[in-house]
Amino acid sequence: MAIKGWGIIRYAPNTGPCPEDDEAAFDGWYADRDDAKAVYRDWCQRFSRSKWIVALVKQDEGRW
């Protein structure tokens, strides 16, 4: 499968009354993995002492 893009997600578990209400943020898709990794590392530093989990995700043929 070809990779269409890379994205960064922040997720804060147990912040809502049920999982679907938990706080989350998505930074958008990046075509270049190195660009996405730079943003990912920045978010990891910014939110290292918080409730947020930061993840780098890839989109394969319309799925991620």
C-alpha positions, 0 to 999 in steps of 0.5 A: 500500500502506498502512504498518502500522508502523515498526521499528528494526533493529540489525545487526552484520555478520561477527560470526558464523561465517556471515551467519545467525549475525550479531548482530542486534536488533529494537526492535519496531513503532511505529505512529507514524513520529515515535516510531520516528524518535526511537528510531532517532536514539537508537540511531544516537547510542548505536551510532555508534562500534560495529560496529552498523548501524542501520536504520529499516524500514517494514512494508507490509501485513504485509511489511517 
